[in-house]
């Protein structure tokens, strides 16, 4: 701003067209002054004119972007179009059809900004084709389609002309919108509501009848999950159409008719039934697409939103858990361009109902007798310690790949140091069907923390588990501790047979099922929504889970149960003290070279990719 | 003190003529009163006071019994003015359904957070809307009777009556559920009225419209 030099033209230095004047001021003056602007300059070679606005030179590989008079140096290759750069710089450019995960379409016209011509210092001109001798007039640019000019750009996002243009766009978008916010499920998280508050007019000048269209079901009646479409709420931004074209590649939806009659449509007999369909509800900027699971029952502003990680598969999609009154109500994806971009699959999205299900283990049980969790844990610890005293190979543990690495660490320390046993194996769920989409993949490995288990227990943890099962089958074990906490876990027949031969089986599990029926001692486990901790996904990325609801096992999550067991076994305070997962992780970071210097805070909301491909196991 | 005042008034004769000089003995210092032996008996004063009491026994009474037996006499029974904010009620539409569409606006506006709603899709035969409250509870012990719920309601389904005198001997009885709130509206005879904004809250009392009022 300061280094800029202007010959004599206008008084306000950096941004001449900032005031309300530019349309009138530039219109008559422009046609004769055409050679100054870039569009006509193309024919004979001319001496290059001095630009009115001189931008400071950017470092190599960067460009100068002057927004509202402030200069920024950005990397033009990082952004597809201008709006991405503006959002990253913190400018609030309203938009509907633009989504960072989709190709820009430019149909909603909400993201108008002014592009200033560097040569003339005035807004870029558009052609007024309606008038016969073509006139040029200052025309705002839609920033979602505007490519970045590496030679530098001057942008205004808040000038009077831009604000006025946004108001007109909002008025147009609301013409056929039914304004039924009180009964619309999207209210509270609706972009149309937000942008209308910020950029719209309070009243409409539209007197005529609204164009009413009937709602449609996008699902087959036999589908368990589905989406309903309110065609009248739709602003035809085509985000859903583009998502199904680009990301899922299934292309079920298309736009039918033209103008204000245009509506999202579906081919009869071809419902939206792909495994990414839930995302079109999230990206719908209005309440046109509503998931029928929660339809009519919720208000978005009551949800307590906790950023966490989806435990559905080894990808570890970043999600938000939305809870209300200690019930998890829904899971929605969270942006992480390194892991899941902006999406998540429907398997993960709908697989949370076990959290608040009736079959949850809520208290301890020893031989068909209900015990308080604390005493049951200590009793289990005592039995472990007794069996460990009797013989070196008396105790073993099977840890599931659904535990966090903190819980695995506590279990490992308990067994290695207090019980002097090295037999800890890693059990996991069987793979499910892999699914691949043009821009998304559902992994076959459905265990969220198998990589973490290998990091803690060593790469041979799963062979060790097989060995433990074989030992149990041979009758060598006295006590077997199974820390499962896996939902929908169906143990294999050989594991069940082996369990039958062990005198004392301690199972820490989520649901009352086959495993806990066979066990002598049952301790409550906790789901991903009830605990803090770290999952390591298939790519070795450490991501932090955060507690969305209170633990259901009388306030004890998996970590607390393990620490109480350790206390019963007489472990030193370093293991048995009831420390938070954050503190356990801080202490772990001193032991494992892969975690050196890390805490939950440094991992942050987006996790940490491994510096080298596979962090070696500690010790 | 009196002397000082007199000296002042003498010094500024023109300005202080309005205030007359204070007579001697007008201010009695405390402890300066010696009661006579008649006064020390207190009997005359007691007789005076009792006389006042007994004359009021034969005056007309202005108080009202709280049992409500006298409510037919509008002079005796307190009828709140229009705009009084008493207990809530829910209205019904012409089909006899609850008017509420479970939009949660009242619960969102409520500063005491005493409104608890659970929404649900309507039964299949309700054609006019999509959602209704499966559960609607107002905890009147938490309620501060501010009337924001009534202001917030987009379909004019909840309103405050002028009923102020409903007591309960159980805390639970003051948590009104949906049926109770609907029943209150019927009891007041105003559940069907469409835009009856501030009705009288006397059970069975047909609210009269004041000419030119409100």
HADDOCK unambig.tbl for C-alpha pairs under 7 A between the chains (distance, minus, plus):
assign (segid A and resid 182 and name CA) (segid B and resid 103 and name CA) 5.05 0.50 0.50
assign (segid A and resid 183 and name CA) (segid B and resid 101 and name CA) 6.99 0.50 0.50
assign (segid A and resid 183 and name CA) (segid B and resid 103 and name CA) 5.34 0.50 0.50
assign (segid A and resid 296 and name CA) (segid B and resid 119 and name CA) 6.46 0.50 0.50
assign (segid A and resid 296 and name CA) (segid B and resid 120 and name CA) 5.71 0.50 0.50
assign (segid A and resid 296 and name CA) (segid B and resid 121 and name CA) 5.64 0.50 0.50
assign (segid A and resid 296 and name CA) (segid B and resid 131 and name CA) 5.72 0.50 0.50
assign (segid A and resid 297 and name CA) (segid B and resid 118 and name CA) 6.92 0.50 0.50
assign (segid A and resid 297 and name CA) (segid B and resid 119 and name CA) 4.64 0.50 0.50
assign (segid A and resid 297 and name CA) (segid B and resid 120 and name CA) 5.15 0.50 0.50
assign (segid A and resid 298 and name CA) (segid B and resid 119 and name CA) 6.92 0.50 0.50
